[in-house]
Amino acid sequence: MNQGRIWCVVNPTVGLPLFLGAVATISLIVHYSVLSSTDWMAKFFQGS
């Protein structure tokens, strides 16, 4: 593994949940911004 030494600094039981939580948070923010800033997405979900 190329970046295997990072786990010498950060414990995997702390680092992995933080990393996955950050990815999920960023994903939710991006999806919310797309859904709130476009008008065609709501029409698409309603079938028009």
Residue pairs with C-beta under 8 A, 6 or more apart in sequence:
6 15
7 15
34 41
35 41
35 42
